[in-house]
Amino acid sequence: MMHSPTLFMLMASYGGPTVSLDSISEQYFGMSCRTAQAKATAGRLPVPAFRASQKSPYQVHLADLANYIDNKRTEARDRTSLMAITG
């Protein structure tokens, strides 16, 4: 399995393999903590979120977040390239 530079940067920023959903919901998903928690409960976030126990806060594995960021970057790059071609 190849790890992206994005994953290593996230791990350096957050200091471990997971991060609380509350700390990333606005920056990466553009939604409040409350909305992100509701979507996590419904399984409707763009990345998997999990709890260690029913009372624990939701966590996101940084490998999943890195994949999400890298995919969004690829989508934007492809859109930009297509716009340049079509003009």
PyMOL Python script that loads the backbone (N, CA, C, O; Angstrom):
from pymol import cmd

cmd.read_pdbstr("""\
ATOM      1  N   MET A   1       0.848  -1.182   0.000  1.00  0.00           N
ATOM      2  CA  MET A   1       0.000   0.000   0.000  1.00  0.00           C
ATOM      3  C   MET A   1       0.890   1.241   0.000  1.00  0.00           C
ATOM      4  O   MET A   1       1.777   1.381   0.842  1.00  0.00           O
ATOM      5  N   MET A   2       0.647   2.120  -0.935  1.00  0.00           N
ATOM      6  CA  MET A   2       1.437   3.348  -1.043  1.00  0.00           C
ATOM      7  C   MET A   2       0.735   4.472  -0.281  1.00  0.00           C
ATOM      8  O   MET A   2      -0.469   4.678  -0.427  1.00  0.00           O
ATOM      9  N   HIS A   3       1.492   5.179   0.516  1.00  0.00           N
ATOM     10  CA  HIS A   3       0.923   6.280   1.298  1.00  0.00           C
ATOM     11  C   HIS A   3       1.267   7.602   0.625  1.00  0.00           C
ATOM     12  O   HIS A   3       2.387   7.819   0.162  1.00  0.00           O
ATOM     13  N   SER A   4       0.277   8.469   0.587  1.00  0.00           N
ATOM     14  CA  SER A   4       0.462   9.761  -0.054  1.00  0.00           C
ATOM     15  C   SER A   4       1.177  10.730   0.883  1.00  0.00           C
ATOM     16  O   SER A   4       1.144  10.564   2.102  1.00  0.00           O
ATOM     17  N   PRO A   5       1.819  11.735   0.310  1.00  0.00           N
ATOM     18  CA  PRO A   5       2.407  12.787   1.147  1.00  0.00           C
ATOM     19  C   PRO A   5       1.345  13.469   2.015  1.00  0.00           C
ATOM     20  O   PRO A   5       1.641  13.954   3.107  1.00  0.00           O
ATOM     21  N   THR A   6       0.121  13.500   1.521  1.00  0.00           N
ATOM     22  CA  THR A   6      -0.972  14.106   2.284  1.00  0.00           C
ATOM     23  C   THR A   6      -1.146  13.389   3.616  1.00  0.00           C
ATOM     24  O   THR A   6      -1.323  14.032   4.650  1.00  0.00           O
ATOM     25  N   LEU A   7      -1.096  12.063   3.596  1.00  0.00           N
ATOM     26  CA  LEU A   7      -1.241  11.293   4.829  1.00  0.00           C
ATOM     27  C   LEU A   7      -0.140  11.645   5.819  1.00  0.00           C
ATOM     28  O   LEU A   7      -0.413  11.846   7.002  1.00  0.00           O
ATOM     29  N   PHE A   8       1.081  11.721   5.354  1.00  0.00           N
ATOM     30  CA  PHE A   8       2.185  12.036   6.256  1.00  0.00           C
ATOM     31  C   PHE A   8       2.053  13.448   6.826  1.00  0.00           C
ATOM     32  O   PHE A   8       2.374  13.680   7.991  1.00  0.00           O
ATOM     33  N   MET A   9       1.590  14.375   6.022  1.00  0.00           N
ATOM     34  CA  MET A   9       1.391  15.740   6.514  1.00  0.00           C
ATOM     35  C   MET A   9       0.271  15.782   7.564  1.00  0.00           C
ATOM     36  O   MET A   9       0.390  16.476   8.575  1.00  0.00           O
ATOM     37  N   LEU A  10      -0.800  15.046   7.322  1.00  0.00           N
ATOM     38  CA  LEU A  10      -1.887  15.002   8.298  1.00  0.00           C
ATOM     39  C   LEU A  10      -1.424  14.360   9.602  1.00  0.00           C
ATOM     40  O   LEU A  10      -1.759  14.835  10.687  1.00  0.00           O
ATOM     41  N   MET A  11      -0.657  13.283   9.492  1.00  0.00           N
ATOM     42  CA  MET A  11      -0.166  12.612  10.700  1.00  0.00           C
ATOM     43  C   MET A  11       0.766  13.534  11.490  1.00  0.00           C
ATOM     44  O   MET A  11       0.748  13.542  12.720  1.00  0.00           O
ATOM     45  N   ALA A  12       1.568  14.299  10.780  1.00  0.00           N
ATOM     46  CA  ALA A  12       2.447  15.252  11.461  1.00  0.00           C
ATOM     47  C   ALA A  12       1.623  16.353  12.138  1.00  0.00           C
ATOM     48  O   ALA A  12       1.952  16.801  13.236  1.00  0.00           O
ATOM     49  N   SER A  13       0.558  16.778  11.475  1.00  0.00           N
ATOM     50  CA  SER A  13      -0.282  17.843  12.030  1.00  0.00           C
ATOM     51  C   SER A  13      -1.085  17.386  13.242  1.00  0.00           C
ATOM     52  O   SER A  13      -1.204  18.113  14.228  1.00  0.00           O
ATOM     53  N   TYR A  14      -1.638  16.171  13.161  1.00  0.00           N
ATOM     54  CA  TYR A  14      -2.544  15.699  14.210  1.00  0.00           C
ATOM     55  C   TYR A  14      -1.879  14.754  15.201  1.00  0.00           C
ATOM     56  O   TYR A  14      -2.477  14.426  16.226  1.00  0.00           O
ATOM     57  N   GLY A  15      -0.660  14.308  14.922  1.00  0.00           N
ATOM     58  CA  GLY A  15       0.097  13.543  15.900  1.00  0.00           C
ATOM     59  C   GLY A  15      -0.303  12.099  16.103  1.00  0.00           C
ATOM     60  O   GLY A  15       0.043  11.506  17.125  1.00  0.00           O
ATOM     61  N   GLY A  16      -1.015  11.524  15.170  1.00  0.00           N
ATOM     62  CA  GLY A  16      -1.410  10.122  15.306  1.00  0.00           C
ATOM     63  C   GLY A  16      -2.206   9.669  14.108  1.00  0.00           C
ATOM     64  O   GLY A  16      -2.380  10.439  13.163  1.00  0.00           O
ATOM     65  N   PRO A  17      -2.693   8.451  14.114  1.00  0.00           N
ATOM     66  CA  PRO A  17      -3.390   7.916  12.944  1.00  0.00           C
ATOM     67  C   PRO A  17      -4.850   8.322  12.813  1.00  0.00           C
ATOM     68  O   PRO A  17      -5.448   8.153  11.750  1.00  0.00           O
ATOM     69  N   THR A  18      -5.436   8.861  13.896  1.00  0.00           N
ATOM     70  CA  THR A  18      -6.840   9.280  13.839  1.00  0.00           C
ATOM     71  C   THR A  18      -6.984  10.707  14.348  1.00  0.00           C
ATOM     72  O   THR A  18      -6.090  11.257  14.993  1.00  0.00           O
ATOM     73  N   VAL A  19      -8.133  11.283  14.039  1.00  0.00           N
ATOM     74  CA  VAL A  19      -8.445  12.639  14.482  1.00  0.00           C
ATOM     75  C   VAL A  19      -9.931  12.677  14.810  1.00  0.00           C
ATOM     76  O   VAL A  19     -10.724  11.954  14.207  1.00  0.00           O
ATOM     77  N   SER A  20     -10.304  13.516  15.764  1.00  0.00           N
ATOM     78  CA  SER A  20     -11.729  13.618  16.101  1.00  0.00           C
ATOM     79  C   SER A  20     -12.471  14.316  14.959  1.00  0.00           C
ATOM     80  O   SER A  20     -11.968  15.256  14.344  1.00  0.00           O
ATOM     81  N   LEU A  21     -13.661  13.831  14.705  1.00  0.00           N
ATOM     82  CA  LEU A  21     -14.489  14.413  13.646  1.00  0.00           C
ATOM     83  C   LEU A  21     -14.745  15.890  13.924  1.00  0.00           C
ATOM     84  O   LEU A  21     -14.752  16.701  12.998  1.00  0.00           O
ATOM     85  N   ASP A  22     -14.954  16.244  15.178  1.00  0.00           N
ATOM     86  CA  ASP A  22     -15.231  17.639  15.526  1.00  0.00           C
ATOM     87  C   ASP A  22     -14.103  18.577  15.096  1.00  0.00           C
ATOM     88  O   ASP A  22     -14.352  19.728  14.740  1.00  0.00           O
ATOM     89  N   SER A  23     -12.872  18.087  15.130  1.00  0.00           N
ATOM     90  CA  SER A  23     -11.747  18.975  14.816  1.00  0.00           C
ATOM     91  C   SER A  23     -11.518  19.163  13.319  1.00  0.00           C
ATOM     92  O   SER A  23     -10.727  20.019  12.923  1.00  0.00           O
ATOM     93  N   ILE A  24     -12.197  18.379  12.481  1.00  0.00           N
ATOM     94  CA  ILE A  24     -11.994  18.508  11.023  1.00  0.00           C
ATOM     95  C   ILE A  24     -13.262  18.820  10.241  1.00  0.00           C
ATOM     96  O   ILE A  24     -13.186  19.104   9.046  1.00  0.00           O
ATOM     97  N   SER A  25     -14.419  18.774  10.879  1.00  0.00           N
ATOM     98  CA  SER A  25     -15.686  18.871  10.151  1.00  0.00           C
ATOM     99  C   SER A  25     -15.841  20.161   9.356  1.00  0.00           C
ATOM    100  O   SER A  25     -16.270  20.126   8.203  1.00  0.00           O
ATOM    101  N   GLU A  26     -15.505  21.277   9.943  1.00  0.00           N
ATOM    102  CA  GLU A  26     -15.669  22.543   9.219  1.00  0.00           C
ATOM    103  C   GLU A  26     -14.606  22.725   8.146  1.00  0.00           C
ATOM    104  O   GLU A  26     -14.919  23.115   7.021  1.00  0.00           O
ATOM    105  N   GLN A  27     -13.363  22.446   8.482  1.00  0.00           N
ATOM    106  CA  GLN A  27     -12.271  22.683   7.541  1.00  0.00           C
ATOM    107  C   GLN A  27     -12.363  21.794   6.303  1.00  0.00           C
ATOM    108  O   GLN A  27     -12.168  22.277   5.188  1.00  0.00           O
ATOM    109  N   TYR A  28     -12.652  20.525   6.476  1.00  0.00           N
ATOM    110  CA  TYR A  28     -12.606  19.600   5.352  1.00  0.00           C
ATOM    111  C   TYR A  28     -13.960  19.268   4.743  1.00  0.00           C
ATOM    112  O   TYR A  28     -14.033  18.895   3.573  1.00  0.00           O
ATOM    113  N   PHE A  29     -15.036  19.398   5.521  1.00  0.00           N
ATOM    114  CA  PHE A  29     -16.354  19.033   5.009  1.00  0.00           C
ATOM    115  C   PHE A  29     -17.319  20.201   4.923  1.00  0.00           C
ATOM    116  O   PHE A  29     -18.425  20.059   4.403  1.00  0.00           O
ATOM    117  N   GLY A  30     -16.901  21.365   5.434  1.00  0.00           N
ATOM    118  CA  GLY A  30     -17.740  22.555   5.346  1.00  0.00           C
ATOM    119  C   GLY A  30     -19.046  22.431   6.103  1.00  0.00           C
ATOM    120  O   GLY A  30     -20.069  22.966   5.676  1.00  0.00           O
ATOM    121  N   MET A  31     -19.019  21.726   7.231  1.00  0.00           N
ATOM    122  CA  MET A  31     -20.238  21.575   8.021  1.00  0.00           C
ATOM    123  C   MET A  31     -19.910  21.692   9.497  1.00  0.00           C
ATOM    124  O   MET A  31     -18.776  21.470   9.922  1.00  0.00           O
ATOM    125  N   SER A  32     -20.920  22.044  10.260  1.00  0.00           N
ATOM    126  CA  SER A  32     -20.737  22.185  11.706  1.00  0.00           C
ATOM    127  C   SER A  32     -20.473  20.822  12.327  1.00  0.00           C
ATOM    128  O   SER A  32     -20.728  19.783  11.718  1.00  0.00           O
ATOM    129  N   CYS A  33     -19.964  20.847  13.535  1.00  0.00           N
ATOM    130  CA  CYS A  33     -19.721  19.607  14.281  1.00  0.00           C
ATOM    131  C   CYS A  33     -21.014  18.825  14.450  1.00  0.00           C
ATOM    132  O   CYS A  33     -21.041  17.605  14.283  1.00  0.00           O
ATOM    133  N   ARG A  34     -22.073  19.528  14.780  1.00  0.00           N
ATOM    134  CA  ARG A  34     -23.372  18.874  15.001  1.00  0.00           C
ATOM    135  C   ARG A  34     -23.869  18.182  13.733  1.00  0.00           C
ATOM    136  O   ARG A  34     -24.342  17.047  13.793  1.00  0.00           O
ATOM    137  N   THR A  35     -23.767  18.854  12.590  1.00  0.00           N
ATOM    138  CA  THR A  35     -24.179  18.254  11.316  1.00  0.00           C
ATOM    139  C   THR A  35     -23.305  17.061  10.976  1.00  0.00           C
ATOM    140  O   THR A  35     -23.808  16.027  10.535  1.00  0.00           O
ATOM    141  N   ALA A  36     -21.997  17.194  11.178  1.00  0.00           N
ATOM    142  CA  ALA A  36     -21.071  16.095  10.886  1.00  0.00           C
ATOM    143  C   ALA A  36     -21.378  14.885  11.764  1.00  0.00           C
ATOM    144  O   ALA A  36     -21.339  13.749  11.290  1.00  0.00           O
ATOM    145  N   GLN A  37     -21.682  15.120  13.036  1.00  0.00           N
ATOM    146  CA  GLN A  37     -22.014  14.014  13.925  1.00  0.00           C
ATOM    147  C   GLN A  37     -23.298  13.307  13.488  1.00  0.00           C
ATOM    148  O   GLN A  37     -23.383  12.079  13.528  1.00  0.00           O
ATOM    149  N   ALA A  38     -24.288  14.087  13.073  1.00  0.00           N
ATOM    150  CA  ALA A  38     -25.542  13.500  12.595  1.00  0.00           C
ATOM    151  C   ALA A  38     -25.302  12.677  11.330  1.00  0.00           C
ATOM    152  O   ALA A  38     -25.850  11.585  11.179  1.00  0.00           O
ATOM    153  N   LYS A  39     -24.486  13.205  10.429  1.00  0.00           N
ATOM    154  CA  LYS A  39     -24.182  12.467   9.200  1.00  0.00           C
ATOM    155  C   LYS A  39     -23.364  11.217   9.499  1.00  0.00           C
ATOM    156  O   LYS A  39     -23.552  10.190   8.847  1.00  0.00           O
ATOM    157  N   ALA A  40     -22.467  11.285  10.465  1.00  0.00           N
ATOM    158  CA  ALA A  40     -21.688  10.103  10.852  1.00  0.00           C
ATOM    159  C   ALA A  40     -22.617   9.017  11.385  1.00  0.00           C
ATOM    160  O   ALA A  40     -22.471   7.842  11.045  1.00  0.00           O
ATOM    161  N   THR A  41     -23.563   9.412  12.213  1.00  0.00           N
ATOM    162  CA  THR A  41     -24.524   8.455  12.773  1.00  0.00           C
ATOM    163  C   THR A  41     -25.333   7.793  11.656  1.00  0.00           C
ATOM    164  O   THR A  41     -25.648   6.606  11.732  1.00  0.00           O
ATOM    165  N   ALA A  42     -25.666   8.561  10.626  1.00  0.00           N
ATOM    166  CA  ALA A  42     -26.444   8.035   9.499  1.00  0.00           C
ATOM    167  C   ALA A  42     -25.572   7.377   8.430  1.00  0.00           C
ATOM    168  O   ALA A  42     -26.093   6.845   7.449  1.00  0.00           O
ATOM    169  N   GLY A  43     -24.250   7.408   8.611  1.00  0.00           N
ATOM    170  CA  GLY A  43     -23.347   6.832   7.611  1.00  0.00           C
ATOM    171  C   GLY A  43     -23.294   7.634   6.328  1.00  0.00           C
ATOM    172  O   GLY A  43     -23.114   7.069   5.250  1.00  0.00           O
ATOM    173  N   ARG A  44     -23.451   8.955   6.433  1.00  0.00           N
ATOM    174  CA  ARG A  44     -23.529   9.809   5.251  1.00  0.00           C
ATOM    175  C   ARG A  44     -22.382  10.808   5.119  1.00  0.00           C
ATOM    176  O   ARG A  44     -22.502  11.788   4.384  1.00  0.00           O
ATOM    177  N   LEU A  45     -21.292  10.578   5.808  1.00  0.00           N
ATOM    178  CA  LEU A  45     -20.100  11.419   5.630  1.00  0.00           C
ATOM    179  C   LEU A  45     -19.321  10.944   4.412  1.00  0.00           C
ATOM    180  O   LEU A  45     -19.477   9.797   3.995  1.00  0.00           O
ATOM    181  N   PRO A  46     -18.493  11.796   3.839  1.00  0.00           N
ATOM    182  CA  PRO A  46     -17.685  11.360   2.693  1.00  0.00           C
ATOM    183  C   PRO A  46     -16.514  10.453   3.078  1.00  0.00           C
ATOM    184  O   PRO A  46     -15.816   9.940   2.203  1.00  0.00           O
ATOM    185  N   VAL A  47     -16.297  10.254   4.373  1.00  0.00           N
ATOM    186  CA  VAL A  47     -15.268   9.326   4.867  1.00  0.00           C
ATOM    187  C   VAL A  47     -15.881   8.506   6.003  1.00  0.00           C
ATOM    188  O   VAL A  47     -16.832   8.956   6.643  1.00  0.00           O
ATOM    189  N   PRO A  48     -15.354   7.318   6.259  1.00  0.00           N
ATOM    190  CA  PRO A  48     -15.859   6.546   7.401  1.00  0.00           C
ATOM    191  C   PRO A  48     -15.503   7.223   8.722  1.00  0.00           C
ATOM    192  O   PRO A  48     -14.410   7.766   8.881  1.00  0.00           O
ATOM    193  N   ALA A  49     -16.427   7.182   9.651  1.00  0.00           N
ATOM    194  CA  ALA A  49     -16.182   7.684  11.004  1.00  0.00           C
ATOM    195  C   ALA A  49     -16.579   6.572  11.973  1.00  0.00           C
ATOM    196  O   ALA A  49     -17.505   5.808  11.703  1.00  0.00           O
ATOM    197  N   PHE A  50     -15.882   6.487  13.089  1.00  0.00           N
ATOM    198  CA  PHE A  50     -16.142   5.404  14.032  1.00  0.00           C
ATOM    199  C   PHE A  50     -15.982   5.906  15.456  1.00  0.00           C
ATOM    200  O   PHE A  50     -15.394   6.958  15.707  1.00  0.00           O
ATOM    201  N   ARG A  51     -16.518   5.130  16.371  1.00  0.00           N
ATOM    202  CA  ARG A  51     -16.389   5.406  17.801  1.00  0.00           C
ATOM    203  C   ARG A  51     -15.762   4.192  18.470  1.00  0.00           C
ATOM    204  O   ARG A  51     -16.067   3.054  18.113  1.00  0.00           O
ATOM    205  N   ALA A  52     -14.900   4.432  19.424  1.00  0.00           N
ATOM    206  CA  ALA A  52     -14.318   3.335  20.200  1.00  0.00           C
ATOM    207  C   ALA A  52     -15.377   2.718  21.115  1.00  0.00           C
ATOM    208  O   ALA A  52     -15.337   1.524  21.410  1.00  0.00           O
ATOM    209  N   SER A  53     -16.321   3.547  21.559  1.00  0.00           N
ATOM    210  CA  SER A  53     -17.463   3.086  22.344  1.00  0.00           C
ATOM    211  C   SER A  53     -18.630   4.017  22.039  1.00  0.00           C
ATOM    212  O   SER A  53     -18.464   5.051  21.391  1.00  0.00           O
ATOM    213  N   GLN A  54     -19.790   3.643  22.506  1.00  0.00           N
ATOM    214  CA  GLN A  54     -20.981   4.446  22.200  1.00  0.00           C
ATOM    215  C   GLN A  54     -20.891   5.874  22.743  1.00  0.00           C
ATOM    216  O   GLN A  54     -21.509   6.784  22.190  1.00  0.00           O
ATOM    217  N   LYS A  55     -20.137   6.075  23.806  1.00  0.00           N
ATOM    218  CA  LYS A  55     -20.019   7.409  24.404  1.00  0.00           C
ATOM    219  C   LYS A  55     -18.791   8.175  23.913  1.00  0.00           C
ATOM    220  O   LYS A  55     -18.619   9.346  24.250  1.00  0.00           O
ATOM    221  N   SER A  56     -17.951   7.537  23.133  1.00  0.00           N
ATOM    222  CA  SER A  56     -16.741   8.190  22.617  1.00  0.00           C
ATOM    223  C   SER A  56     -17.089   9.115  21.462  1.00  0.00           C
ATOM    224  O   SER A  56     -18.085   8.897  20.772  1.00  0.00           O
ATOM    225  N   PRO A  57     -16.281  10.144  21.244  1.00  0.00           N
ATOM    226  CA  PRO A  57     -16.499  11.005  20.081  1.00  0.00           C
ATOM    227  C   PRO A  57     -16.143  10.254  18.793  1.00  0.00           C
ATOM    228  O   PRO A  57     -15.344   9.318  18.806  1.00  0.00           O
ATOM    229  N   TYR A  58     -16.738  10.674  17.707  1.00  0.00           N
ATOM    230  CA  TYR A  58     -16.411  10.081  16.410  1.00  0.00           C
ATOM    231  C   TYR A  58     -14.965  10.391  16.046  1.00  0.00           C
ATOM    232  O   TYR A  58     -14.467  11.487  16.302  1.00  0.00           O
ATOM    233  N   GLN A  59     -14.309   9.422  15.452  1.00  0.00           N
ATOM    234  CA  GLN A  59     -12.939   9.549  14.972  1.00  0.00           C
ATOM    235  C   GLN A  59     -12.916   9.264  13.473  1.00  0.00           C
ATOM    236  O   GLN A  59     -13.765   8.538  12.957  1.00  0.00           O
ATOM    237  N   VAL A  60     -11.949   9.834  12.790  1.00  0.00           N
ATOM    238  CA  VAL A  60     -11.713   9.564  11.372  1.00  0.00           C
ATOM    239  C   VAL A  60     -10.263   9.124  11.246  1.00  0.00           C
ATOM    240  O   VAL A  60      -9.362   9.765  11.787  1.00  0.00           O
ATOM    241  N   HIS A  61     -10.045   8.041  10.540  1.00  0.00           N
ATOM    242  CA  HIS A  61      -8.666   7.595  10.299  1.00  0.00           C
ATOM    243  C   HIS A  61      -8.053   8.531   9.260  1.00  0.00           C
ATOM    244  O   HIS A  61      -8.685   8.855   8.255  1.00  0.00           O
ATOM    245  N   LEU A  62      -6.836   8.956   9.508  1.00  0.00           N
ATOM    246  CA  LEU A  62      -6.200   9.931   8.616  1.00  0.00           C
ATOM    247  C   LEU A  62      -5.929   9.382   7.219  1.00  0.00           C
ATOM    248  O   LEU A  62      -5.834  10.160   6.271  1.00  0.00           O
ATOM    249  N   ALA A  63      -5.803   8.076   7.066  1.00  0.00           N
ATOM    250  CA  ALA A  63      -5.651   7.506   5.718  1.00  0.00           C
ATOM    251  C   ALA A  63      -6.909   7.775   4.892  1.00  0.00           C
ATOM    252  O   ALA A  63      -6.819   8.077   3.702  1.00  0.00           O
ATOM    253  N   ASP A  64      -8.084   7.666   5.522  1.00  0.00           N
ATOM    254  CA  ASP A  64      -9.337   7.953   4.820  1.00  0.00           C
ATOM    255  C   ASP A  64      -9.461   9.433   4.488  1.00  0.00           C
ATOM    256  O   ASP A  64      -9.906   9.792   3.398  1.00  0.00           O
ATOM    257  N   LEU A  65      -9.071  10.288   5.421  1.00  0.00           N
ATOM    258  CA  LEU A  65      -9.112  11.732   5.166  1.00  0.00           C
ATOM    259  C   LEU A  65      -8.129  12.111   4.060  1.00  0.00           C
ATOM    260  O   LEU A  65      -8.453  12.932   3.202  1.00  0.00           O
ATOM    261  N   ALA A  66      -6.943  11.525   4.071  1.00  0.00           N
ATOM    262  CA  ALA A  66      -5.947  11.816   3.031  1.00  0.00           C
ATOM    263  C   ALA A  66      -6.471  11.392   1.662  1.00  0.00           C
ATOM    264  O   ALA A  66      -6.310  12.123   0.685  1.00  0.00           O
ATOM    265  N   ASN A  67      -7.096  10.218   1.582  1.00  0.00           N
ATOM    266  CA  ASN A  67      -7.676   9.781   0.301  1.00  0.00           C
ATOM    267  C   ASN A  67      -8.744  10.744  -0.176  1.00  0.00           C
ATOM    268  O   ASN A  67      -8.811  11.068  -1.362  1.00  0.00           O
ATOM    269  N   TYR A  68      -9.579  11.202   0.743  1.00  0.00           N
ATOM    270  CA  TYR A  68     -10.633  12.163   0.410  1.00  0.00           C
ATOM    271  C   TYR A  68     -10.026  13.463  -0.146  1.00  0.00           C
ATOM    272  O   TYR A  68     -10.465  13.970  -1.178  1.00  0.00           O
ATOM    273  N   ILE A  69      -9.028  13.983   0.544  1.00  0.00           N
ATOM    274  CA  ILE A  69      -8.372  15.218   0.096  1.00  0.00           C
ATOM    275  C   ILE A  69      -7.716  15.019  -1.268  1.00  0.00           C
ATOM    276  O   ILE A  69      -7.866  15.856  -2.158  1.00  0.00           O
ATOM    277  N   ASP A  70      -7.000  13.928  -1.430  1.00  0.00           N
ATOM    278  CA  ASP A  70      -6.327  13.657  -2.709  1.00  0.00           C
ATOM    279  C   ASP A  70      -7.325  13.484  -3.849  1.00  0.00           C
ATOM    280  O   ASP A  70      -7.080  13.943  -4.964  1.00  0.00           O
ATOM    281  N   ASN A  71      -8.453  12.821  -3.572  1.00  0.00           N
ATOM    282  CA  ASN A  71      -9.484  12.664  -4.607  1.00  0.00           C
ATOM    283  C   ASN A  71     -10.106  14.004  -4.978  1.00  0.00           C
ATOM    284  O   ASN A  71     -10.355  14.263  -6.155  1.00  0.00           O
ATOM    285  N   LYS A  72     -10.358  14.852  -3.997  1.00  0.00           N
ATOM    286  CA  LYS A  72     -10.909  16.192  -4.283  1.00  0.00           C
ATOM    287  C   LYS A  72      -9.917  17.005  -5.114  1.00  0.00           C
ATOM    288  O   LYS A  72     -10.317  17.744  -6.013  1.00  0.00           O
ATOM    289  N   ARG A  73      -8.643  16.872  -4.816  1.00  0.00           N
ATOM    290  CA  ARG A  73      -7.608  17.574  -5.586  1.00  0.00           C
ATOM    291  C   ARG A  73      -7.605  17.089  -7.038  1.00  0.00           C
ATOM    292  O   ARG A  73      -7.521  17.894  -7.965  1.00  0.00           O
ATOM    293  N   THR A  74      -7.696  15.778  -7.229  1.00  0.00           N
ATOM    294  CA  THR A  74      -7.723  15.213  -8.582  1.00  0.00           C
ATOM    295  C   THR A  74      -8.951  15.697  -9.342  1.00  0.00           C
ATOM    296  O   THR A  74      -8.850  16.060 -10.514  1.00  0.00           O
ATOM    297  N   GLU A  75     -10.101  15.707  -8.693  1.00  0.00           N
ATOM    298  CA  GLU A  75     -11.328  16.206  -9.331  1.00  0.00           C
ATOM    299  C   GLU A  75     -11.159  17.661  -9.767  1.00  0.00           C
ATOM    300  O   GLU A  75     -11.534  18.020 -10.883  1.00  0.00           O
ATOM    301  N   ALA A  76     -10.608  18.486  -8.910  1.00  0.00           N
ATOM    302  CA  ALA A  76     -10.415  19.904  -9.233  1.00  0.00           C
ATOM    303  C   ALA A  76      -9.425  20.068 -10.379  1.00  0.00           C
ATOM    304  O   ALA A  76      -9.638  20.882 -11.278  1.00  0.00           O
ATOM    305  N   ARG A  77      -8.354  19.303 -10.346  1.00  0.00           N
ATOM    306  CA  ARG A  77      -7.350  19.384 -11.413  1.00  0.00           C
ATOM    307  C   ARG A  77      -7.959  18.956 -12.754  1.00  0.00           C
ATOM    308  O   ARG A  77      -7.709  19.591 -13.778  1.00  0.00           O
ATOM    309  N   ASP A  78      -8.759  17.879 -12.747  1.00  0.00           N
ATOM    310  CA  ASP A  78      -9.405  17.408 -13.970  1.00  0.00           C
ATOM    311  C   ASP A  78     -10.390  18.435 -14.504  1.00  0.00           C
ATOM    312  O   ASP A  78     -10.459  18.672 -15.710  1.00  0.00           O
ATOM    313  N   ARG A  79     -11.159  19.051 -13.593  1.00  0.00           N
ATOM    314  CA  ARG A  79     -12.113  20.097 -14.017  1.00  0.00           C
ATOM    315  C   ARG A  79     -11.383  21.272 -14.635  1.00  0.00           C
ATOM    316  O   ARG A  79     -11.810  21.808 -15.657  1.00  0.00           O
ATOM    317  N   THR A  80     -10.286  21.671 -14.019  1.00  0.00           N
ATOM    318  CA  THR A  80      -9.508  22.800 -14.515  1.00  0.00           C
ATOM    319  C   THR A  80      -8.917  22.484 -15.891  1.00  0.00           C
ATOM    320  O   THR A  80      -8.931  23.330 -16.786  1.00  0.00           O
ATOM    321  N   SER A  81      -8.403  21.275 -16.054  1.00  0.00           N
ATOM    322  CA  SER A  81      -7.856  20.859 -17.347  1.00  0.00           C
ATOM    323  C   SER A  81      -8.936  20.838 -18.423  1.00  0.00           C
ATOM    324  O   SER A  81      -8.709  21.278 -19.550  1.00  0.00           O
ATOM    325  N   LEU A  82     -10.105  20.327 -18.072  1.00  0.00           N
ATOM    326  CA  LEU A  82     -11.198  20.270 -19.029  1.00  0.00           C
ATOM    327  C   LEU A  82     -11.657  21.674 -19.416  1.00  0.00           C
ATOM    328  O   LEU A  82     -11.972  21.924 -20.580  1.00  0.00           O
ATOM    329  N   MET A  83     -11.696  22.583 -18.458  1.00  0.00           N
ATOM    330  CA  MET A  83     -12.100  23.956 -18.758  1.00  0.00           C
ATOM    331  C   MET A  83     -11.079  24.622 -19.672  1.00  0.00           C
ATOM    332  O   MET A  83     -11.457  25.395 -20.552  1.00  0.00           O
ATOM    333  N   ALA A  84      -9.801  24.338 -19.484  1.00  0.00           N
ATOM    334  CA  ALA A  84      -8.752  24.908 -20.323  1.00  0.00           C
ATOM    335  C   ALA A  84      -8.860  24.408 -21.739  1.00  0.00           C
ATOM    336  O   ALA A  84      -8.606  25.153 -22.685  1.00  0.00           O
ATOM    337  N   ILE A  85      -9.240  23.133 -21.900  1.00  0.00           N
ATOM    338  CA  ILE A  85      -9.357  22.543 -23.237  1.00  0.00           C
ATOM    339  C   ILE A  85     -10.582  23.076 -23.971  1.00  0.00           C
ATOM    340  O   ILE A  85     -10.516  23.402 -25.156  1.00  0.00           O
ATOM    341  N   THR A  86     -11.714  23.161 -23.245  1.00  0.00           N
ATOM    342  CA  THR A  86     -12.966  23.564 -23.890  1.00  0.00           C
ATOM    343  C   THR A  86     -13.160  25.073 -23.927  1.00  0.00           C
ATOM    344  O   THR A  86     -14.052  25.582 -24.605  1.00  0.00           O
ATOM    345  N   GLY A  87     -12.337  25.757 -23.211  1.00  0.00           N
ATOM    346  CA  GLY A  87     -12.306  27.068 -23.213  1.00  0.00           C
ATOM    347  C   GLY A  87     -12.767  28.303 -22.961  1.00  0.00           C
ATOM    348  O   GLY A  87     -12.107  29.288 -23.292  1.00  0.00           O
TER     349      GLY A  87
END
""", "prot")
cmd.dss("prot")
cmd.show_as("cartoon", "prot")
cmd.util.cbc("prot")
cmd.orient("prot")
